Amino acid sequence: MTSLTTFDSFPKDSLAVVCGATGGIGKAFVDHLQASGRFSGVIALSRSSSPALDFDRPETVAECADYVKTLGGEVRLIIDATGYLHDENFQPEKSLRHIDADYMAKQFQINAIGPALLMKHFCPLLPRSGKSVFATLSAKVGSIGDNRMGGWYGYRAAKAALNQLVKCTAIEIGRNKRDCVCVALHPGTVDTGLSGPFAKSGLKVQSPDEATANMLNVIDQLDAQQSGGFFAYDGTELPW
């Protein structure tokens, strides 16, 4: 395992929650957090957990948040590692003629609406004082300012929407939780079933272990002044 982040910026013996914990990136987040010894508990939520977290059944988001409440302890870190790019039926659009309403709706359901519901139900669990973080996985292709290639209409649009949701949430929760950090993170190209098949030749491809270690290091260094931002796995701030 890649060298561990110490998480010294977080109070000890609090809870961490990972949503999408059975994916390649999500599982690596869980492994790092458990190995750190900083948190008293790491709650791993997914479609196969109990209770289940399934964005196709929006009511499960509230059910999972209610479950976390019953555990006691302060929730200091929430990581949303969910995401959807392609499946056996749909591939990213190369041009306007490939736009499909069902595919685009699924993009927004998993990459924007689902995370918005996480923010709605989980951010209220964060303490009013002391550092806490809600971090969701966005993507650099969701940056409008960085878009030079076009294509990938649904995924780009859904991630751009997610970035706006993060900004809005950061503003709102910052009013009464002044130490809270709400951010969007770009993991880079990671060797998983989601983005691995689309890695360009010569592009740096990280293992899930490496990518999550890098993002956790960024999370550990962030403070409330950076809440509402969009950051890459190396700490670089990305344009909207």
C-alpha positions in Angstrom: 0.0 0.0 0.0 1.2 3.5 -0.8 2.5 5.5 2.2 -0.3 6.6 4.5 -1.7 10.0 5.1 -1.6 10.8 8.8 -4.8 12.8 8.9 -3.4 15.1 11.6 -5.7 17.8 10.5 -8.7 15.8 11.8 -9.7 15.3 15.4 -8.9 11.7 16.5 -11.5 8.9 17.0 -14.1 10.3 14.7 -16.0 8.5 11.9 -15.3 8.4 8.2 -17.9 7.4 5.6 -17.1 6.2 2.1 -20.0 6.0 -0.4 -19.5 3.8 -3.4 -17.2 1.6 -1.3 -17.1 -1.5 -3.5 -15.7 0.2 -6.6 -11.9 0.2 -7.3 -11.4 3.7 -6.0 -14.0 3.4 -3.2 -12.4 0.2 -1.8 -9.0 1.8 -1.9 -10.3 4.7 0.1 -11.7 2.4 2.7 -8.4 0.4 3.0 -6.4 3.6 3.5 -8.7 5.1 6.1 -8.9 1.8 8.1 -5.1 1.4 8.0 -4.5 5.0 9.1 -5.8 4.3 12.6 -7.0 7.9 12.9 -10.7 7.1 12.7 -12.7 5.1 15.2 -14.8 3.7 12.5 -15.0 3.6 8.7 -18.5 3.1 7.3 -18.5 1.6 3.8 -21.7 2.2 1.9 -22.6 0.7 -1.5 -25.4 -1.1 -3.4 -24.3 -4.3 -1.6 -23.9 -2.9 1.9 -26.5 -3.1 4.7 -28.3 -0.7 4.5 -27.8 -0.4 0.8 -26.9 2.9 -0.9 -28.3 2.9 -4.5 -28.8 6.1 -6.5 -31.4 4.3 -8.6 -33.5 4.2 -5.3 -33.1 7.7 -4.0 -34.8 6.9 -0.7 -31.8 4.7 0.3 -29.6 7.8 0.7 -31.7 9.1 3.6 -31.9 5.6 5.0 -28.1 5.3 5.0 -27.7 8.7 6.7 -30.2 7.7 9.4 -28.2 4.5 9.9 -24.9 6.5 10.4 -26.7 8.7 13.0 -27.4 5.6 15.1 -23.7 4.7 15.3 -22.9 7.6 17.5 -19.6 9.5 17.3 -18.7 12.5 15.2 -18.7 12.2 11.4 -15.7 14.1 10.2 -15.0 12.8 6.7 -17.5 11.8 4.0 -16.1 10.7 0.6 -18.4 10.2 -2.4 -16.6 7.7 -4.6 -19.6 6.9 -6.8 -19.6 7.5 -10.5 -20.8 6.4 -13.9 -19.3 6.7 -17.4 -20.3 3.8 -19.5 -21.8 0.3 -19.5 -22.8 -2.5 -21.8 -25.5 -0.3 -23.4 -23.9 3.1 -23.6 -20.5 4.6 -24.4 -19.4 8.3 -24.2 -20.7 10.4 -27.1 -18.2 11.3 -29.7 -20.5 13.8 -31.4 -23.9 15.4 -31.2 -25.5 12.6 -33.3 -24.7 10.1 -30.5 -26.6 12.0 -27.8 -29.2 9.7 -26.2 -31.8 10.8 -23.7 -31.7 7.7 -21.6 -27.9 7.8 -21.4 -27.8 11.4 -20.5 -30.5 10.9 -17.8 -28.4 8.1 -16.3 -25.4 10.4 -16.3 -27.2 13.0 -14.3 -28.9 10.5 -12.0 -25.6 8.9 -10.9 -23.1 11.8 -11.3 -25.2 14.8 -10.1 -28.5 14.0 -8.5 -27.2 11.1 -6.4 -24.3 13.2 -5.0 -26.7 16.1 -4.4 -28.8 13.8 -2.2 -25.7 12.7 -0.4 -25.0 16.4 0.4 -28.6 16.9 1.5 -28.7 14.0 3.9 -25.0 13.6 5.0 -23.6 17.1 5.3 -26.0 17.9 8.2 -24.2 15.1 10.1 -20.9 17.0 10.1 -20.0 18.8 13.4 -20.4 22.6 13.8 -16.8 23.1 14.8 -13.5 21.5 14.1 -12.4 20.3 10.6 -14.7 18.1 8.7 -14.8 17.3 5.0 -17.3 16.3 2.3 -15.4 15.3 -0.8 -16.9 14.1 -4.1 -15.2 12.7 -7.1 -15.7 14.9 -10.1 -13.6 14.9 -13.3 -11.3 17.3 -15.1 -13.5 16.8 -18.2 -16.3 18.4 -16.2 -14.3 21.7 -16.3 -15.9 24.1 -18.9 -12.8 26.3 -18.9 -10.5 23.3 -19.6 -12.7 21.8 -22.4 -10.7 21.9 -25.7 -11.8 18.6 -27.2 -15.6 18.5 -27.0 -17.5 15.2 -27.0 -18.5 13.2 -23.9 -21.6 15.4 -23.6 -23.5 13.6 -20.9 -20.5 12.9 -18.6 -19.0 16.4 -19.0 -22.4 18.1 -18.4 -23.2 15.9 -15.3 -19.8 16.5 -13.7 -20.1 20.3 -14.4 -23.4 20.2 -12.7 -21.8 18.3 -9.8 -19.2 21.1 -9.5 -22.0 23.7 -9.2 -23.7 21.6 -6.5 -20.5 21.4 -4.5 -20.1 25.2 -4.7 -23.6 25.8 -3.6 -23.4 23.3 -0.7 -20.0 24.8 0.4 -21.6 28.3 0.7 -24.6 27.1 2.6 -22.9 24.8 5.1 -20.1 27.3 5.6 -22.6 29.7 7.2 -22.9 27.6 10.4 -20.0 25.1 10.1 -17.1 27.4 9.5 -14.4 24.7 9.7 -16.2 22.5 7.2 -14.7 21.8 3.7 -16.8 20.8 0.8 -14.8 20.1 -2.4 -14.8 18.3 -5.8 -11.8 16.2 -6.5 -10.4 15.0 -9.9 -8.7 11.6 -9.3 -6.8 11.6 -12.6 -6.9 8.6 -14.9 -7.2 5.5 -12.7 -6.9 1.9 -13.7 -10.5 0.9 -13.0 -13.4 -0.3 -15.1 -14.7 3.2 -15.3 -11.9 5.2 -16.9 -9.1 2.7 -17.5 -10.4 1.7 -21.0 -10.2 5.3 -22.1 -6.7 6.0 -21.0 -4.7 7.7 -23.8 -1.3 6.4 -24.7 1.4 8.2 -22.8 -1.1 9.5 -20.2 -0.2 8.8 -16.6 -2.5 6.0 -15.3 -2.6 5.5 -11.5 -3.6 2.5 -9.6 -6.6 2.9 -7.2 -4.2 2.7 -4.3 -2.0 5.5 -5.6 -4.8 7.7 -6.7 -6.7 7.5 -3.4 -3.5 8.1 -1.4 -2.9 11.2 -3.4 -6.4 12.5 -2.9 -6.4 11.8 0.8 -3.2 13.8 1.1 -5.0 16.7 -0.6 -7.9 16.3 1.7 -5.7 16.3 4.8 -4.1 19.6 3.7 -7.3 21.5 2.8 -8.9 24.0 5.1 -12.1 26.0 5.1 -10.7 28.7 3.0 -10.6 26.3 0.1 -14.1 25.0 0.6 -16.2 25.0 -2.6 -13.1 24.4 -4.7 -12.2 21.9 -7.5 -8.9 20.2 -7.0 -6.8 17.6 -8.8 -5.2 14.6 -7.1 -1.9 16.5 -6.9 -3.5 19.5 -5.1 -3.7 21.7 -8.2 -6.8 23.9 -8.3 -8.8 23.3 -11.5 -10.8 25.9 -13.5 -14.6 25.7 -13.6 
